[in-house]
Amino acid sequence: MAWDPIRSRNRIARFMTTVPQSAIDVRTFDQTYLLQRVRDAQARGKRLGFDESPIFAVPRNRAVLVDGVHVYVQLLDYHDRLQDQGRETEASHKRVLQFLHLHYSATDRVVEEFEAQRVDYHGPRLHAVLVTPVGDERQRVLRAVAFAVTLKETIEAAGQNIGGARLQTRVRIGIDTGRAVAVSSGRGADMEPLFLGSPANHAAKLAEGDHPGIYLSDRAREVLGEPSVGWASERSTSLAEDRQYGLANAGYGQAWSGLDPAPIRARVLAAVRALQTDMDLTALTSPEATFRFHRHEPPLKTIDFAELMPSRSIRMGLASVFADLSGFTAYVDACIRGRRIAEMTANLHVIRGELAACARDDFGARKVRFIGDCLHGLVAVGTRLATEPASTVDAAVMLSGGLRSSFNLCKATLPGIREMGIAIGSEFGETPVSRVGIRGDRSVRCATSKAVSTSEAIQSDLNGRQTALGPNALANASPAVRRAFEAGPVYDMDHDRAGHVVTPAPAPSVARPAALSSGLLISQGATAAGSVRERGSGRHA
């Protein structure tokens, strides 16, 4: 099946009726909301902050306006674990899954201790939010610093004490504070909400970089009474180590401990010991652990993540596709300021629903997740035994065109989003697909490889009109696709244009003349020569 404008319009109309703007219930996360969540959790035998996050299982027709502190964690040595001597191998993919399994598990233990809101894990990045105490931003930021310091040292110690050099990593953390909107993640059994708005986006940008440390936004610094460093220096100015401990102790309610690291170190030691007593974790992170990989016969839309685990993981050649809404964060902030949160929530429901349906139903692709407003999908063409690289790159190009065409229809139909675009990057390569981290409902969908990292990096450098392929996709592409993309990103590549790229129109054929007698050939040749002389004479007159 291919993309079809009538089918796409019908889907968009259906999504608009399932969660219409008029039905969106906009709430504010305040003390009343929190107390109701405590009562709801207790009625189910749950403890809020331990068994369930403060904001959890948000209905599709609800948006929660929440003041919180966003913490983004980057595992800096992730990319080194992906390769052996510059090449991805089955052994290196086993190691990177162990790496993520260990550090996701370590992070979840610290998240539970701080009653933080786990939002998502994606490759080497982890996103959490602290939304309590309600009404006290300074205390929230202090708790966020304590959380960040404890988390950073726990991840570093877990790698050293459990995985050794194989699983060690340096850690970089970005922190910002402010107002965001929590909405349904739209991921079935995954009930943690998405948080949309500039604080989440800015914390993620602060976590980007090559140097470890904890990086506060000027907004967070101002709340704490710390000197600002200026927008241009936020990503290069980490919080001094002694200041980290002083703020963390205050966040723990132990300000009298001053700059003493002992309270933090005690908590880190307890967390690592708990991880070391987890026999399943120890078994899965040992060098002798068995990871069983298998191929999944395309189409990839039939992948069931619930069936995957480290001992039953997929590994195969495929294309990773990232499609990110350009200008969406600014749109969310404008909707918060203009009290148009219901409009934004309804629009997002339609856009995500259409992009996911386009990927799945029109191109047989498998959605891994939405990362905020960005779709990550996987697509492959082949058999049970092998992937067809050129055909898979063709499929990624067609999927990219279909996503852009679907989004263009959304823009033409929905209010307030005419200025937005969609940036799409794809890369091809061997990729493991599994679920890792704490078992059960909290385990994490995982597709992790150089192809995944490269496709995301390519997408992040594009504007909302561009589509691009990574170097390995180009190397495996058909000559026609390679010609279209080798000079750089392609602008405004919708489904029709993608079809012309993948299957270019044949060159016009030149009819062969009928056989003529030699006398006629001589006669016509003389006539033609005379014609040429006449045209030449006329040009020079």
Secondary structure as the mmCIF struct_conf table of DSSP 4:
data_model
#
loop_
_struct_conf.conf_type_id
_struct_conf.id
_struct_conf.beg_label_comp_id
_struct_conf.beg_label_asym_id
_struct_conf.beg_label_seq_id
_struct_conf.end_label_comp_id
_struct_conf.end_label_asym_id
_struct_conf.end_label_seq_id
HELX_RH_AL_P HELX_RH_AL_P1 PRO A 5 THR A 18
BEND BEND1 VAL A 19 VAL A 19
HELX_RH_3T_P HELX_RH_3T_P1 GLN A 21 ALA A 23
STRN STRN1 ASP A 25 THR A 28
BEND BEND2 ASP A 30 ASP A 30
HELX_RH_AL_P HELX_RH_AL_P2 GLN A 31 ALA A 43
TURN_TY1_P TURN_TY1_P1 ARG A 44 GLY A 45
STRN STRN2 LEU A 48 LEU A 48
TURN_TY1_P TURN_TY1_P2 GLY A 49 ASP A 51
STRN STRN3 GLU A 52 GLU A 52
BEND BEND3 PRO A 54 ILE A 55
BEND BEND4 ALA A 57 ALA A 57
TURN_TY1_P TURN_TY1_P3 ARG A 60 ASN A 61
STRN STRN4 ARG A 62 LEU A 75
TURN_TY1_P TURN_TY1_P4 LEU A 76 ASP A 77
HELX_RH_AL_P HELX_RH_AL_P3 TYR A 78 ARG A 81
TURN_TY1_P TURN_TY1_P5 LEU A 82 LEU A 82
STRN STRN5 ASP A 84 ASP A 84
TURN_TY1_P TURN_TY1_P6 GLN A 85 GLY A 86
STRN STRN6 ARG A 87 ARG A 87
HELX_RH_AL_P HELX_RH_AL_P4 GLU A 90 GLU A 113
TURN_TY1_P TURN_TY1_P7 PHE A 114 GLU A 115
STRN STRN7 GLN A 117 HIS A 122
TURN_TY1_P TURN_TY1_P8 GLY A 123 PRO A 124
STRN STRN8 ARG A 125 LEU A 130
BEND BEND5 PRO A 133 PRO A 133
TURN_TY1_P TURN_TY1_P9 VAL A 134 GLY A 135
HELX_RH_AL_P HELX_RH_AL_P5 GLU A 137 ALA A 158
HELX_RH_PI_P HELX_RH_PI_P1 GLY A 159 GLY A 163
HELX_RH_3T_P HELX_RH_3T_P2 GLY A 164 ARG A 166
TURN_TY1_P TURN_TY1_P10 LEU A 167 LEU A 167
STRN STRN9 VAL A 171 VAL A 183
STRN STRN10 ARG A 187 ARG A 187
TURN_TY1_P TURN_TY1_P11 GLY A 188 ALA A 189
STRN STRN11 ASP A 190 ASP A 190
HELX_LH_PP_P HELX_LH_PP_P1 GLU A 192 PRO A 193
STRN STRN12 LEU A 194 LEU A 196
BEND BEND6 GLY A 197 GLY A 197
HELX_RH_AL_P HELX_RH_AL_P6 SER A 198 LEU A 206
TURN_TY1_P TURN_TY1_P12 ALA A 207 ALA A 207
BEND BEND7 GLY A 209 HIS A 211
STRN STRN13 GLY A 213 LEU A 216
HELX_RH_AL_P HELX_RH_AL_P7 ASP A 218 LEU A 224
TURN_TY1_P TURN_TY1_P13 GLY A 225 GLY A 225
HELX_LH_PP_P HELX_LH_PP_P2 GLU A 226 SER A 228
HELX_RH_3T_P HELX_RH_3T_P3 TRP A 231 SER A 236
HELX_LH_PP_P HELX_LH_PP_P3 SER A 238 ALA A 240
HELX_RH_AL_P HELX_RH_AL_P8 GLU A 241 GLY A 251
TURN_TY1_P TURN_TY1_P14 TYR A 252 GLY A 253
HELX_RH_3T_P HELX_RH_3T_P4 ALA A 255 SER A 257
TURN_TY1_P TURN_TY1_P15 GLY A 258 LEU A 259
HELX_RH_AL_P HELX_RH_AL_P9 ALA A 262 GLN A 276
TURN_TY1_P TURN_TY1_P16 THR A 277 THR A 277
HELX_RH_AL_P HELX_RH_AL_P10 MET A 279 THR A 285
BEND BEND8 SER A 286 SER A 286
TURN_TY1_P TURN_TY1_P17 PRO A 287 GLU A 288
STRN STRN14 PHE A 293 HIS A 294
HELX_LH_PP_P HELX_LH_PP_P4 GLU A 297 GLU A 297
BEND BEND9 PRO A 298 PRO A 298
HELX_LH_PP_P HELX_LH_PP_P5 PRO A 299 PRO A 299
HELX_RH_3T_P HELX_RH_3T_P5 LEU A 300 THR A 302
HELX_RH_3T_P HELX_RH_3T_P6 PHE A 305 GLU A 307
STRN STRN15 MET A 309 MET A 309
TURN_TY1_P TURN_TY1_P18 PRO A 310 SER A 311
STRN STRN16 ARG A 312 ARG A 312
STRN STRN17 SER A 313 SER A 326
TURN_TY1_P TURN_TY1_P19 GLY A 327 GLY A 327
HELX_RH_AL_P HELX_RH_AL_P11 PHE A 328 ARG A 337
TURN_TY1_P TURN_TY1_P20 GLY A 338 ARG A 339
HELX_RH_AL_P HELX_RH_AL_P12 ILE A 341 ALA A 357
HELX_RH_PI_P HELX_RH_PI_P2 CYS A 358 ASP A 362
HELX_RH_AL_P HELX_RH_AL_P13 PHE A 363 PHE A 363
STRN STRN18 ARG A 366 ILE A 371
TURN_TY1_P TURN_TY1_P21 GLY A 372 ASP A 373
STRN STRN19 CYS A 374 VAL A 379
STRN STRN20 GLY A 382 GLY A 382
BEND BEND10 ARG A 384 LEU A 385
STRN STRN21 THR A 387 THR A 387
HELX_RH_AL_P HELX_RH_AL_P14 PRO A 389 THR A 413
BEND BEND11 LEU A 414 LEU A 414
TURN_TY1_P TURN_TY1_P22 PRO A 415 GLY A 416
TURN_TY1_P TURN_TY1_P23 ARG A 418 GLU A 419
STRN STRN22 GLY A 421 VAL A 436
BEND BEND12 GLY A 437 ARG A 439
HELX_RH_3T_P HELX_RH_3T_P7 GLY A 440 ARG A 442
STRN STRN23 VAL A 444 ALA A 447
BEND BEND13 SER A 449 SER A 449
HELX_RH_AL_P HELX_RH_AL_P15 LYS A 450 SER A 460
TURN_TY1_P TURN_TY1_P24 ASP A 461 ASP A 461
TURN_TY1_P TURN_TY1_P25 GLY A 464 ARG A 465
STRN STRN24 GLN A 466 LEU A 469
HELX_RH_AL_P HELX_RH_AL_P16 PRO A 471 ASN A 476
BEND BEND14 ALA A 477 ALA A 477
HELX_RH_AL_P HELX_RH_AL_P17 PRO A 479 PHE A 485
TURN_TY1_P TURN_TY1_P26 GLU A 486 ALA A 487
BEND BEND15 GLY A 488 GLY A 488
HELX_LH_PP_P HELX_LH_PP_P6 PRO A 489 PRO A 489
STRN STRN25 VAL A 490 TYR A 491
BEND BEND16 ASP A 492 ASP A 492
HELX_RH_AL_P HELX_RH_AL_P18 HIS A 495 VAL A 502
BEND BEND17 THR A 503 THR A 503
HELX_LH_PP_P HELX_LH_PP_P7 PRO A 504 ALA A 515
HELX_RH_AL_P HELX_RH_AL_P19 SER A 518 ARG A 539
TURN_TY1_P TURN_TY1_P27 HIS A 540 HIS A 540
#
